[in-house]
């Protein structure tokens, strides 16, 4: 997902992946207050001590046996709630696999996308994992729109690659394929994402070219934007490719929307970690490399039908 400097950037996120069969399967237990995934601290000490990479974690996390994850749990198929109300998706499955390597439970807590980095800075979360595009602006704490520094920035452990896509009401494409085709039209999208940043930048170009600015209606989450488009409240929607593809496949049994144009600006999704927590960033990188090498990562990617977005090696701050 992208929030203005979150792609769901919290601000420029692109997702390039093959649609494949996006199976809605796999669940994670929810416990405690709020939207959470995992079993909390139950048997945490024993589990941590027996895991292969447990000693790579900061001692405080080893002791509690839990990593608190800030996530906007309304972004299928990356993270969302199934019919039983359980948190499922690509991110929760990857987190669970990382937890096996590190001997901890990843506990997902629901939050609005554009507030996740604030929650990370205030130590409400240990990490943010929510289809967040790794960008230099986010790494450096720069507001992508104003160019001003608004925070200390974060480090990203990159785990996937994706690009931005467009979708329209089915049979009403109006020739929309790129951002420039939206001059004088209305786009609906999630607030603070890469799509949002890109729409604002393109709207300025449209005005300069005297083609009419892009009318942008932004929402707290992508599902609200889809509802607006279904109701005739826009000409197109923009989102990360996996999300757009999932919406096209599932909304109205595949009768509501259609994908248009090609994906734009592929970039990595990253797990955001506070700059002063290098030990946790490195532990996550090592765990991600471990599940890539043992094949568990590829199984998860295949399960959600997003093989084209798979990475071959874990990196820190690989975004540009």
C-alpha positions in Angstrom: 0.0 0.0 0.0 1.4 3.2 -0.4 0.7 6.5 2.6 2.4 9.7 1.4 5.7 8.4 1.9 4.0 5.0 2.7 3.2 3.4 -1.6 0.7 2.5 -0.4 4.0 4.8 -0.5 3.1 6.3 2.3 3.7 7.4 -1.0 4.6 5.9 -4.2 3.9 2.4 -4.6 3.9 0.3 -7.6 3.3 -3.3 -7.7 4.4 -5.6 -10.5 3.1 -9.1 -10.1 1.3 -11.7 -12.2 -2.3 -12.1 -11.1 -2.3 -15.9 -11.0 -4.8 -17.7 -8.8 -5.2 -15.5 -5.8 -6.4 -18.0 -3.2 -8.0 -16.7 -0.2 -6.7 -19.2 2.3 -4.5 -19.5 5.3 -5.4 -17.8 8.5 -3.6 -16.5 11.6 -5.0 -16.5 15.0 -6.2 -13.2 16.5 -5.7 -12.5 20.2 -5.7 -9.6 22.6 -7.3 -6.3 21.9 -7.7 -4.8 18.4 -6.9 -6.6 15.2 -4.0 -8.8 16.0 -2.4 -11.9 14.5 -0.6 -14.4 16.7 -0.8 -16.1 20.0 1.0 -13.4 22.0 3.6 -14.4 24.6 2.3 -17.9 25.2 5.4 -20.2 25.5 7.4 -17.2 24.1 10.6 -18.0 26.1 10.8 -21.6 25.0 9.9 -20.8 21.4 12.5 -18.1 21.2 15.3 -20.1 22.7 14.8 -23.0 20.2 14.6 -20.9 17.0 17.6 -20.8 14.7 17.9 -16.9 14.6 16.5 -16.1 18.0 19.7 -14.7 19.3 19.8 -12.1 16.5 16.8 -10.2 18.0 17.1 -7.4 20.5 17.0 -8.8 24.0 13.8 -6.9 24.8 11.9 -8.7 22.0 13.4 -12.0 22.9 12.1 -11.6 26.4 8.5 -10.7 25.4 8.4 -13.2 22.5 6.3 -10.8 20.4 6.9 -8.3 17.6 4.0 -5.8 17.3 3.1 -5.1 13.7 1.3 -1.9 12.6 -0.8 -2.7 9.5 -3.8 -1.4 7.6 -5.7 -4.7 7.5 -8.0 -3.8 4.6 -5.8 -4.4 1.5 -6.5 -7.8 0.0 -4.7 -9.9 -0.9 -1.8 -8.4 1.0 -3.5 -8.2 4.4 -7.2 -8.4 5.1 -9.8 -10.1 7.2 -11.5 -13.3 6.0 -15.2 -14.1 6.6 -14.4 -15.3 10.0 -12.8 -12.0 11.0 -9.3 -13.5 11.0 -6.3 -11.5 9.6 -5.0 -13.3 6.5 -3.0 -12.5 3.4 0.5 -12.3 2.0 2.0 -10.2 4.8 0.7 -12.2 7.7 1.9 -15.5 6.0 5.4 -14.1 5.5 5.4 -12.7 9.0 4.5 -16.1 10.4 7.3 -17.7 8.5 9.8 -15.1 9.8 8.5 -15.8 13.3 9.5 -19.5 13.0 13.1 -18.4 12.3 13.2 -15.8 15.1 11.1 -17.7 17.7 8.6 -14.9 18.2 4.9 -14.2 17.3 4.2 -11.3 14.9 1.1 -9.6 16.4 -0.8 -7.6 13.8 -2.6 -4.5 15.0 -4.9 -2.6 12.7 -4.3 1.1 11.9 -4.9 3.6 9.1 -2.2 3.4 6.6 -1.1 7.0 6.7 -0.6 6.8 10.5 1.6 3.7 10.6 4.9 5.4 10.6 3.8 7.8 13.3 2.8 4.7 15.4 6.3 3.3 14.7 7.9 6.5 15.9 5.9 6.6 19.1 6.8 2.9 19.7 3.3 1.7 19.6 4.6 -0.8 17.0 7.9 -2.5 16.7 7.5 -2.6 12.9 5.1 -1.6 10.2 4.2 -4.2 7.5 1.5 -3.1 5.2 2.4 -3.2 1.5 4.5 -0.1 2.2 6.8 1.0 -0.6 10.4 1.5 0.3 11.3 5.0 -0.9 14.2 7.3 -0.2 11.8 9.9 1.0 10.5 7.5 3.7 14.0 6.4 4.6 15.0 10.0 5.2 11.7 11.2 6.7 11.0 13.6 3.9 7.4 14.6 2.9 7.3 13.6 -0.7 4.9 16.5 -1.6 6.7 19.4 0.2 10.2 18.1 0.2 10.5 19.0 3.9 11.8 16.8 6.6 9.0 15.6 8.8 10.7 12.8 10.8 13.8 10.8 11.4 12.9 8.3 8.7 12.9 4.5 8.9 14.9 1.6 7.6 13.2 -1.0 5.3 13.7 -4.7 5.0 12.5 -5.3 1.4 10.5 -8.5 0.9 8.4 -8.0 -2.3 8.2 -6.0 -5.5 5.1 -4.3 -7.0 3.9 -1.5 -9.3 0.9 0.8 -9.5 -2.1 -0.2 -11.7 -5.3 1.4 -12.9 -8.8 -0.1 -12.9 -12.1 1.3 -14.2 -15.7 0.2 -14.1 -16.1 -2.7 -16.5 -16.8 -1.6 -20.1 -16.1 2.1 -19.2 -12.4 2.4 -19.8 -12.6 5.8 -21.6 -9.2 5.0 -23.1 -7.5 5.3 -19.7 -4.1 3.7 -19.7 -1.7 6.1 -18.0 -1.8 9.0 -15.6 -2.0 11.6 -18.4 -5.2 10.0 -19.6 -6.8 11.1 -16.3 -6.4 14.8 -17.0 -9.9 16.3 -16.6 -11.2 13.1 -15.0 -11.7 11.8 -11.5 -9.6 9.1 -9.7 -10.4 7.4 -6.4 -7.6 5.9 -4.3 -6.2 5.4 -0.8 -4.9 8.5 1.1 -1.2 8.8 1.6 -0.2 6.1 -0.9 2.2 6.2 -3.8 -0.9 6.3 -6.1 -2.0 9.4 -4.2 1.4 11.1 -4.6 1.6 10.2 -8.3 -2.0 11.5 -8.9 -1.1 14.9 -7.3 2.1 15.2 -9.3 0.3 14.3 -12.5 -2.5 16.7 -11.8 -0.1 19.6 -11.7 1.2 18.6 -15.1 -2.3 18.4 -16.4 -2.9 22.0 -15.3 0.3 23.2 -16.8 -0.7 21.6 -20.1 -4.1 23.2 -19.8 -5.8 19.8 -20.0 -7.7 20.1 -16.7 -6.5 18.9 -13.4 -7.2 15.4 -12.1 -10.0 15.4 -9.5 -8.7 13.2 -6.7 -10.9 11.7 -4.1 -8.9 9.9 -1.3 -10.1 7.5 1.3 -8.8 5.9 4.5 -8.5 2.5 2.8 -8.6 1.0 -0.7 -11.9 -0.8 -0.2 -13.7 2.5 0.4 -12.3 3.8 -2.9 -13.5 0.7 -4.7 -17.0 1.2 -3.2 -17.0 4.8 -4.5 -16.0 3.6 -8.0 -18.6 0.9 -8.0 -21.2 3.5 -7.2 -20.3 5.7 -10.2 -18.2 8.2 -8.1 -15.1 8.2 -10.3 -13.7 7.4 -13.7 -10.9 5.1 -12.4 -9.2 3.7 -9.4 -5.4 3.4 -8.7 -3.7 1.0 -6.4 -0.8 -1.4 -6.1 -1.1 -4.1 -8.7 -1.9 -7.1 -6.4 -4.7 -5.1 -4.8 -6.1 -3.8 -8.1 -5.9 -7.3 -9.7 -7.7 -8.8 -6.6 -10.4 -6.3 -6.8 -11.0 -6.9 -10.5 -11.0 -10.7 -9.9 -13.4 -10.7 -6.9 -15.6 -7.6 -6.9 -19.1 -8.5 -8.1 -17.8 -11.9 -9.2 -15.4 -10.2 -11.6 -18.2 -8.1 -13.2 -17.5 -4.7 -11.6 -14.0 -3.6 -12.7 -11.3 -4.2 -15.3 -7.6 -3.5 -15.3 -6.4 -0.9 -17.8 -2.9 -0.1 -19.0 0.4 -1.5 -17.7 1.8 -1.4 -14.2 3.9 1.7 -13.4 7.1 2.1 -11.4 7.8 -1.2 -9.9 9.3 -0.8 -6.4 10.0 -2.9 -3.3 7.6 -3.3 -0.4 9.5 -3.0 2.8 9.0 -3.9 6.5 9.6 -0.5 8.2 11.8 -0.4 11.3 12.9 2.5 13.4 16.3 3.9 12.5 17.6 3.3 16.0 16.7 -0.4 15.9 19.4 -1.7 13.5 19.6 -5.0 15.4 15.9 -5.7 14.6 16.3 -4.8 11.0 19.3 -7.1 10.6 17.4 -10.0 12.3 14.5 -9.6 10.0 16.8 -9.5 7.0 18.5 -12.7 8.1 15.1 -14.4 8.7 13.8 -13.4 5.3 16.9 -14.7 3.6 16.4 -18.0 5.5 12.9 -18.5 4.3 13.9 -17.6 0.8 16.6 -20.2 0.9 14.5 -23.0 2.5 11.6 -22.5 -0.1 8.9 -21.3 2.3 8.9 -17.8 0.9 8.2 -19.1 -2.7 5.3 -21.3 -1.4 3.7 -18.3 0.2 4.1 -16.1 -2.8 2.6 -18.9 -5.0 -0.3 -19.4 -2.6 -1.4 -15.8 -3.2 -0.7 -15.9 -6.9 1.9 -13.1 -6.9 4.9 -14.9 -8.2 6.1 -12.1 -10.4 6.7 -10.0 -7.4 9.1 -12.4 -5.6 12.6 -11.4 -4.6 15.7 -13.5 -4.6 17.6 -11.9 -1.8 16.6 -9.8 1.3 18.0 -6.2 1.3 17.8 -3.2 3.6 16.8 0.1 2.0 16.8 -1.1 -1.6 14.2 1.5 -2.7 15.0 4.7 -4.6 
